Amino acid sequence: MVIYLRQILMVLCMGLITLNLSGQHMAINADGSAPSSSAMLDISSTDSGLLIPRMTTAQRDAIASPASGLLVYNTTTNQFNYYSGSEWIRLSNSNTVSDLSGWADYADTTYKESSPFALAGGVKVTLPNNAEKIVDFQKPLDVPTFYDKDNSIITGRNGDGINIVVEFKVKPTTASSTRITSAIDIGGAVGEIYIRDFILSKGQGVEHHFLTSFSGYTLGTWEANGGQVRVISTDAVEIYDIRFVITRTHKAR
Protein backbone atom coordinates (compact mmCIF):
# COMPACT_ATOMS: atom_id res chain seq x y z
CA MET A 1 0.00 0.00 0.00
CA VAL A 2 1.39 3.43 -1.02
CA ILE A 3 0.91 6.37 1.36
CA TYR A 4 1.45 9.76 -0.27
CA LEU A 5 3.40 12.58 1.36
CA ARG A 6 0.30 14.82 1.40
CA GLN A 7 -1.57 12.25 3.49
CA ILE A 8 1.37 11.95 5.85
CA LEU A 9 1.51 15.71 6.29
CA MET A 10 -2.21 15.89 7.08
CA VAL A 11 -1.86 13.22 9.76
CA LEU A 12 1.22 14.86 11.23
CA CYS A 13 -0.42 18.27 11.38
CA MET A 14 -3.51 16.87 13.09
CA GLY A 15 -1.29 15.19 15.68
CA LEU A 16 0.94 18.25 16.14
CA ILE A 17 3.93 16.22 14.99
CA THR A 18 6.64 17.79 12.83
CA LEU A 19 7.89 16.25 9.60
CA ASN A 20 11.27 17.72 8.74
CA LEU A 21 12.69 17.01 5.27
CA SER A 22 16.35 17.69 4.63
CA GLY A 23 17.72 16.51 1.28
CA GLN A 24 17.41 12.74 1.27
CA HIS A 25 16.77 12.57 5.03
CA MET A 26 13.50 12.72 7.00
CA ALA A 27 12.79 13.43 10.66
CA ILE A 28 9.56 12.82 12.58
CA ASN A 29 9.43 14.52 15.96
CA ALA A 30 7.55 17.03 18.10
CA ASP A 31 10.21 19.78 18.30
CA GLY A 32 11.08 20.37 14.65
CA SER A 33 14.68 19.20 14.97
CA ALA A 34 16.54 18.29 11.78
CA PRO A 35 17.22 14.66 10.87
CA SER A 36 20.60 13.10 11.49
CA SER A 37 22.77 13.20 8.38
CA SER A 38 23.49 9.48 8.84
CA ALA A 39 19.83 8.42 8.91
CA MET A 40 17.34 8.16 6.07
CA LEU A 41 14.57 8.31 8.70
CA ASP A 42 15.11 9.88 12.13
CA ILE A 43 12.25 9.41 14.62
CA SER A 44 12.43 11.16 18.00
CA SER A 45 10.07 10.91 20.98
CA THR A 46 10.25 10.94 24.75
CA ASP A 47 6.90 9.27 25.40
CA SER A 48 6.27 6.87 22.49
CA GLY A 49 8.00 4.05 20.68
CA LEU A 50 8.23 2.53 17.23
CA LEU A 51 5.80 -0.35 16.71
CA ILE A 52 7.15 -3.02 14.33
CA PRO A 53 4.66 -5.20 12.40
CA ARG A 54 3.46 -8.06 14.64
CA MET A 55 2.55 -11.52 13.35
CA THR A 56 2.64 -15.24 14.15
CA THR A 57 5.34 -17.61 12.93
CA ALA A 58 2.97 -18.93 10.26
CA GLN A 59 2.18 -15.43 9.03
CA ARG A 60 5.88 -14.55 8.99
CA ASP A 61 6.69 -17.65 6.96
CA ALA A 62 3.96 -16.74 4.47
CA ILE A 63 5.69 -13.47 3.50
CA ALA A 64 6.56 -13.77 -0.18
CA SER A 65 10.23 -13.17 -1.09
CA PRO A 66 11.24 -11.36 2.13
CA ALA A 67 14.05 -8.84 1.71
CA SER A 68 17.32 -9.32 3.57
CA GLY A 69 17.09 -7.35 6.80
CA LEU A 70 13.28 -7.43 6.97
CA LEU A 71 12.22 -7.07 10.61
CA VAL A 72 9.04 -8.35 12.29
CA TYR A 73 7.86 -9.10 15.82
CA ASN A 74 6.96 -12.79 16.20
CA THR A 75 3.93 -13.10 18.51
CA THR A 76 4.30 -16.90 18.65
CA THR A 77 7.69 -16.70 20.38
CA ASN A 78 7.48 -13.07 21.59
CA GLN A 79 10.74 -12.20 19.84
CA PHE A 80 11.99 -9.95 17.07
CA ASN A 81 12.94 -11.83 13.91
CA TYR A 82 14.91 -10.59 10.92
CA TYR A 83 15.47 -12.21 7.54
CA SER A 84 19.12 -13.01 6.79
CA GLY A 85 18.59 -13.58 3.09
CA SER A 86 18.16 -17.33 3.51
CA GLU A 87 16.32 -17.83 6.83
CA TRP A 88 14.56 -16.06 9.68
CA ILE A 89 16.84 -15.31 12.63
CA ARG A 90 15.60 -14.42 16.09
CA LEU A 91 17.07 -11.46 17.95
CA SER A 92 17.82 -12.50 21.52
CA ASN A 93 20.08 -11.87 24.47
CA SER A 94 22.90 -14.41 24.13
CA ASN A 95 23.50 -14.16 27.88
CA THR A 96 20.07 -15.56 28.69
CA VAL A 97 20.48 -19.12 29.99
CA SER A 98 17.08 -20.25 28.70
CA ASP A 99 18.08 -19.19 25.21
CA LEU A 100 20.89 -21.73 25.09
CA SER A 101 19.94 -24.76 27.16
CA GLY A 102 17.19 -26.50 29.04
CA TRP A 103 16.03 -29.75 30.61
CA ALA A 104 12.79 -31.64 31.09
CA ASP A 105 11.47 -34.70 32.91
CA TYR A 106 8.69 -36.69 31.18
CA ALA A 107 7.01 -39.42 33.23
CA ASP A 108 4.42 -41.93 32.03
CA THR A 109 1.23 -42.28 34.11
CA THR A 110 -0.36 -45.24 32.29
CA TYR A 111 1.87 -48.19 33.20
CA LYS A 112 2.29 -48.89 36.91
CA GLU A 113 3.30 -52.02 38.83
CA SER A 114 -0.39 -52.96 39.15
CA SER A 115 -0.96 -52.51 35.38
CA PRO A 116 2.39 -52.88 33.59
CA PHE A 117 3.26 -52.76 29.91
CA ALA A 118 3.59 -56.38 28.75
CA LEU A 119 6.47 -56.88 26.33
CA ALA A 120 6.60 -60.24 24.56
CA GLY A 121 9.95 -61.90 23.98
CA GLY A 122 11.67 -61.07 20.69
CA VAL A 123 9.30 -58.19 19.84
CA LYS A 124 10.82 -54.74 19.35
CA VAL A 125 8.54 -51.81 20.28
CA THR A 126 8.64 -48.08 20.92
CA LEU A 127 8.75 -47.61 24.67
CA PRO A 128 5.43 -45.96 25.65
CA ASN A 129 5.46 -42.70 27.59
CA ASN A 130 2.33 -40.54 27.66
CA ALA A 131 4.30 -37.72 29.37
CA GLU A 132 1.30 -36.73 31.46
CA LYS A 133 3.62 -35.77 34.31
CA ILE A 134 6.10 -33.11 33.15
CA VAL A 135 8.69 -31.00 34.94
CA ASP A 136 10.57 -28.68 32.60
CA PHE A 137 12.65 -25.56 33.08
CA GLN A 138 14.58 -23.14 30.92
CA LYS A 139 13.45 -24.47 27.56
CA PRO A 140 14.47 -22.09 24.76
CA LEU A 141 11.55 -19.88 23.75
CA ASP A 142 11.22 -21.41 20.30
CA VAL A 143 11.26 -25.04 21.51
CA PRO A 144 7.83 -26.02 22.91
CA THR A 145 8.89 -29.50 24.03
CA PHE A 146 11.88 -31.86 24.09
CA TYR A 147 9.55 -34.88 23.77
CA ASP A 148 6.63 -35.06 21.34
CA LYS A 149 4.33 -37.43 23.21
CA ASP A 150 1.81 -37.66 20.36
CA ASN A 151 4.44 -39.30 18.14
CA SER A 152 6.68 -40.74 20.90
CA ILE A 153 9.62 -38.73 19.54
CA ILE A 154 12.53 -37.02 21.29
CA THR A 155 13.00 -33.86 19.28
CA GLY A 156 16.29 -32.35 18.15
CA ARG A 157 17.84 -29.64 15.98
CA ASN A 158 20.88 -29.83 13.75
CA GLY A 159 23.98 -29.06 15.81
CA ASP A 160 22.42 -29.21 19.29
CA GLY A 161 23.93 -31.23 22.12
CA ILE A 162 21.70 -33.69 23.99
CA ASN A 163 21.79 -35.90 27.08
CA ILE A 164 19.06 -38.51 27.54
CA VAL A 165 18.25 -40.63 30.59
CA VAL A 166 15.86 -43.55 30.00
CA GLU A 167 14.55 -45.09 33.20
CA PHE A 168 11.95 -47.76 34.00
CA LYS A 169 11.28 -50.78 36.20
CA VAL A 170 11.07 -54.25 34.68
CA LYS A 171 10.18 -57.75 35.84
CA PRO A 172 10.91 -60.95 33.88
CA THR A 173 7.84 -63.19 33.67
CA THR A 174 9.73 -66.40 32.85
CA ALA A 175 12.53 -68.32 34.53
CA SER A 176 14.85 -67.75 31.56
CA SER A 177 17.98 -65.61 31.70
CA THR A 178 16.53 -62.47 30.17
CA ARG A 179 18.33 -59.65 28.37
CA ILE A 180 16.60 -56.38 27.53
CA THR A 181 18.05 -53.96 24.96
CA SER A 182 17.26 -50.28 24.44
CA ALA A 183 18.24 -47.93 21.61
CA ILE A 184 17.34 -44.60 20.03
CA ASP A 185 15.98 -45.00 16.49
CA ILE A 186 16.38 -41.86 14.37
CA GLY A 187 15.38 -43.56 11.12
CA GLY A 188 16.86 -42.89 7.69
CA ALA A 189 20.17 -44.48 6.81
CA VAL A 190 21.37 -44.16 10.42
CA GLY A 191 18.69 -46.16 12.22
CA GLU A 192 19.40 -47.19 15.81
CA ILE A 193 22.09 -45.55 17.92
CA TYR A 194 23.09 -45.63 21.62
CA ILE A 195 22.31 -49.35 21.98
CA ARG A 196 22.37 -50.59 25.57
CA ASP A 197 21.98 -54.15 26.99
CA PHE A 198 20.76 -55.05 30.48
CA ILE A 199 20.68 -58.54 32.03
CA LEU A 200 17.79 -59.30 34.39
CA SER A 201 19.80 -61.46 36.77
CA LYS A 202 17.57 -61.52 39.87
CA GLY A 203 15.07 -64.04 38.56
CA GLN A 204 11.43 -64.40 37.56
CA GLY A 205 9.00 -61.86 39.06
CA VAL A 206 11.77 -59.82 40.69
CA GLU A 207 11.81 -56.07 40.03
CA HIS A 208 14.88 -54.65 38.25
CA HIS A 209 15.65 -50.96 37.86
CA PHE A 210 16.71 -50.17 34.27
CA LEU A 211 18.57 -46.89 33.79
CA THR A 212 20.71 -45.80 30.87
CA SER A 213 22.19 -42.40 30.07
CA PHE A 214 24.05 -41.14 27.04
CA SER A 215 25.27 -37.84 25.63
CA GLY A 216 25.62 -36.87 22.00
CA TYR A 217 24.45 -34.37 19.44
CA THR A 218 21.58 -34.14 17.00
CA LEU A 219 22.21 -33.60 13.30
CA GLY A 220 19.99 -33.43 10.23
CA THR A 221 18.56 -36.96 10.42
CA TRP A 222 17.51 -36.56 14.05
CA GLU A 223 16.03 -33.12 13.32
CA ALA A 224 14.03 -34.52 10.39
CA ASN A 225 12.77 -37.72 12.03
CA GLY A 226 13.15 -37.31 15.78
CA GLY A 227 14.39 -40.14 17.99
CA GLN A 228 12.23 -42.97 19.34
CA VAL A 229 13.19 -45.05 22.37
CA ARG A 230 13.02 -48.67 21.20
CA VAL A 231 13.19 -51.76 23.44
CA ILE A 232 13.37 -55.51 22.85
CA SER A 233 13.69 -58.40 25.30
CA THR A 234 14.82 -61.97 24.76
CA ASP A 235 11.90 -63.18 26.89
CA ALA A 236 8.60 -61.78 28.15
CA VAL A 237 8.82 -58.95 30.69
CA GLU A 238 6.60 -56.37 32.39
CA ILE A 239 7.64 -52.69 32.25
CA TYR A 240 6.33 -49.78 34.33
CA ASP A 241 7.26 -46.41 35.92
CA ILE A 242 8.71 -45.16 32.61
CA ARG A 243 10.57 -41.85 32.63
CA PHE A 244 12.70 -39.77 30.24
CA VAL A 245 14.98 -36.97 31.44
CA ILE A 246 16.29 -34.85 28.58
CA THR A 247 18.87 -32.04 28.64
CA ARG A 248 19.65 -30.02 25.53
CA THR A 249 22.42 -27.51 24.87
CA HIS A 250 21.60 -25.32 21.92
CA LYS A 251 23.87 -24.34 19.12
CA ALA A 252 24.40 -20.58 18.89
CA ARG A 253 22.24 -19.07 16.16
ABEGO torsion letter per residue (X at the ends): XBBBAAAAAAAAAAAGBBBBBBEABBBBBAAGBBBBAABABBBBBAABBBBBBBBBAAAAAABBGBBBGBBBBBAAAGBBBBBAGABBBBBBBAABAAAABBBBBBBBAABBAABBBBBBBGBBBBBBBAGABBBBBGBBAABABABBAAAGBBBBBBGBBBBBBBBBBBBBABABBBBBBBBBBAEEAAEBBGBBBBBBAAEBGBBBBBBBBBBBBBBAAAAAAEBBBBBBBABBBBBBGBBBBBBBBBBBX
